[in-house]
Amino acid sequence: MANMKPWLNEHGAIVDYTDQTPSPCKDFFHLFMTPTEVIYRLWKVVPPTRSDSKNPPSEVKDNHEDFLLDERLHSEIQRVAGSNTLDYLTNLCQGKIDYLPRLPDRVLLKLIFMLDLEDIARLSQVSKQFRKLCNSDELWKKIYKANSESSITPEVVALADTIGWKKLFYTNKLQLQVQLRRQRTNDGSVPNTAFITQK
């Protein structure tokens, strides 16, 4: 089995996930996986007038080997979290760790920067973490600088602070000149010859 210790979060878990069960239920569940066990908790949401309204959450604990054989727990996790989550937990119990999303953001940004734009768009659809990284100003500022034919003026930086580096990157040169002129007018500054021209 792969060593999970370097990949644990601050609670000592490789998975620490809480969500609401699918409609029409309003229950909440928590999946917690350590290097030795899988813990599943379910909080039933019931009206306060019912006698079981103060019941504690139900909890199931299995070591990794038992979890792989626990069909009842598999069925429950599939019901509340879906088959992708069940497959993910099963793979982790078998030592198949997803290393890429566990890398530090600064490393991931360096890797993403080396991708083609189409691949960045696809990667942004993988998870919330990658959507955030693939749309971050830090990434798009680097992409803009790497692909810019002219020097980046303070006006361009100010515009990027307003609309974001990604939007600025996809703005064509004519639109960019109009937006820079509009920004100077709004700031009350006198128009200069700060147009971006092609070489």
C-alpha positions in Angstrom: 0.0 0.0 0.0 1.2 3.5 -0.8 2.3 5.7 2.0 -0.5 8.3 2.7 1.2 10.2 5.5 2.6 13.0 3.3 -0.8 13.6 1.8 -2.9 13.9 5.0 -4.8 17.1 5.9 -4.6 18.9 9.2 -7.1 16.4 10.7 -5.0 13.4 9.7 -7.3 12.5 6.9 -6.7 11.7 3.2 -10.5 12.3 2.6 -12.5 14.7 4.7 -15.8 15.4 2.9 -19.2 16.7 4.1 -22.2 17.2 1.9 -26.0 17.0 1.8 -27.7 13.9 0.5 -29.6 14.2 -2.8 -33.2 15.5 -2.9 -35.7 14.9 -1.5 -33.7 14.1 1.6 -32.1 16.9 3.6 -29.8 14.7 5.6 -26.0 15.4 5.9 -23.2 12.9 5.6 -19.5 13.0 6.3 -16.8 10.8 4.8 -13.5 10.6 6.7 -10.7 8.4 5.6 -7.4 8.0 7.5 -4.4 5.8 6.5 -6.1 2.9 8.4 -9.9 3.3 8.3 -12.9 4.7 6.5 -15.6 6.5 8.7 -19.0 7.3 7.4 -21.4 9.5 9.4 -25.0 10.3 8.6 -27.1 13.1 10.3 -30.8 12.6 9.8 -32.7 15.9 9.5 -36.1 15.4 11.0 -38.7 17.7 12.4 -38.0 18.7 16.0 -41.4 17.3 17.1 -40.4 13.7 16.3 -39.1 11.6 19.1 -35.9 10.7 17.2 -35.0 14.3 16.4 -32.3 14.4 19.0 -30.6 11.1 17.9 -26.8 11.4 17.3 -25.5 10.7 13.8 -25.1 7.1 12.8 -21.6 6.0 12.2 -19.9 3.2 10.4 -16.1 2.5 10.8 -14.2 0.0 8.6 -10.6 -0.6 8.1 -9.5 -0.4 4.5 -9.7 -4.2 3.9 -13.1 -4.5 5.4 -14.4 -1.4 3.5 -13.5 -3.1 0.2 -15.8 -5.9 1.1 -18.6 -3.9 2.8 -21.3 -4.0 0.2 -23.9 -2.4 2.5 -21.7 0.6 3.1 -20.8 0.8 -0.6 -24.5 0.9 -1.4 -25.1 3.7 1.1 -22.1 5.8 -0.1 -23.3 5.3 -3.7 -26.8 6.5 -2.7 -25.7 9.7 -0.9 -22.5 10.6 -2.8 -22.6 8.8 -6.1 -20.6 6.1 -7.8 -17.6 8.4 -8.6 -17.1 9.0 -4.8 -17.4 5.3 -4.1 -14.8 4.4 -6.8 -12.5 7.1 -5.5 -12.6 5.7 -1.9 -12.2 2.2 -3.2 -9.1 3.2 -5.2 -7.6 5.0 -2.2 -8.2 1.8 0.0 -6.3 -0.1 -2.7 -3.4 2.3 -2.5 -4.2 4.2 -5.7 -3.6 7.8 -4.5 -4.5 10.8 -6.7 -1.2 12.8 -6.3 -1.9 15.7 -8.7 -4.6 17.6 -6.8 -2.6 17.1 -3.6 0.4 19.1 -4.9 0.8 22.7 -3.6 -1.1 25.4 -5.6 2.2 27.1 -6.7 3.4 23.8 -8.2 0.1 23.2 -9.9 0.1 26.7 -11.4 3.5 26.1 -12.9 2.2 22.8 -14.5 -1.0 24.5 -15.7 1.0 27.3 -17.3 2.8 24.8 -19.6 -0.5 23.5 -21.0 -2.2 24.6 -24.2 -5.2 27.0 -23.7 -7.6 24.2 -24.8 -6.2 21.9 -22.1 -6.5 24.6 -19.5 -10.2 24.9 -20.4 -10.6 21.2 -20.1 -8.7 20.9 -16.8 -10.9 23.7 -15.3 -13.9 21.3 -15.6 -12.3 18.6 -13.5 -12.9 19.9 -10.0 -13.6 23.1 -8.0 -9.9 23.2 -7.1 -8.8 23.2 -10.8 -11.5 25.6 -11.8 -10.2 28.1 -9.3 -6.6 27.6 -10.4 -7.3 27.6 -14.1 -9.2 30.9 -13.8 -6.8 32.6 -11.3 -5.4 36.0 -12.1 -1.9 34.7 -11.1 -2.0 32.1 -14.0 -3.5 34.4 -16.6 -1.1 37.2 -15.8 1.8 34.9 -16.6 0.0 33.7 -19.8 -0.7 37.3 -20.8 3.0 38.3 -20.3 4.3 35.2 -22.1 2.1 36.0 -25.1 2.1 39.8 -25.2 3.9 41.3 -28.2 4.4 44.7 -26.5 5.5 45.8 -23.0 2.8 45.9 -20.3 2.1 49.5 -19.3 0.8 50.6 -15.9 -2.6 51.3 -17.7 -2.8 47.7 -18.8 -2.1 46.5 -15.3 -4.8 48.8 -13.9 -7.3 47.5 -16.5 -6.3 43.9 -15.6 -6.9 44.7 -11.9 -10.4 45.9 -13.0 -11.5 43.2 -15.4 -9.1 40.3 -14.7 -6.1 39.0 -16.6 -8.0 36.2 -18.3 -10.6 38.6 -19.8 -7.7 41.0 -20.7 -5.9 38.1 -22.5 -9.0 37.3 -24.6 -9.7 40.9 -25.4 -8.6 41.8 -28.9 -6.3 44.8 -29.5 -9.0 47.1 -30.8 -11.3 46.4 -27.8 -8.3 46.8 -25.5 -7.6 50.3 -26.9 -11.2 51.3 -26.4 -11.2 50.0 -22.8 -8.0 51.7 -22.0 -9.3 55.0 -23.4 -12.6 54.5 -21.4 -10.6 53.8 -18.2 -8.5 57.0 -18.7 -11.7 59.0 -19.2 -13.2 57.6 -16.1 -10.1 58.3 -14.1 -10.0 61.9 -15.4 -6.5 61.5 -16.8 -5.5 63.2 -20.0 -5.4 60.8 -23.0 -1.8 59.8 -23.9 -0.4 57.8 -26.7 -0.6 54.5 -24.7 -2.1 52.5 -27.5 -1.0 48.9 -28.0 0.2 48.5 -31.5 1.4 45.5 -33.4 5.0 45.1 -34.3 
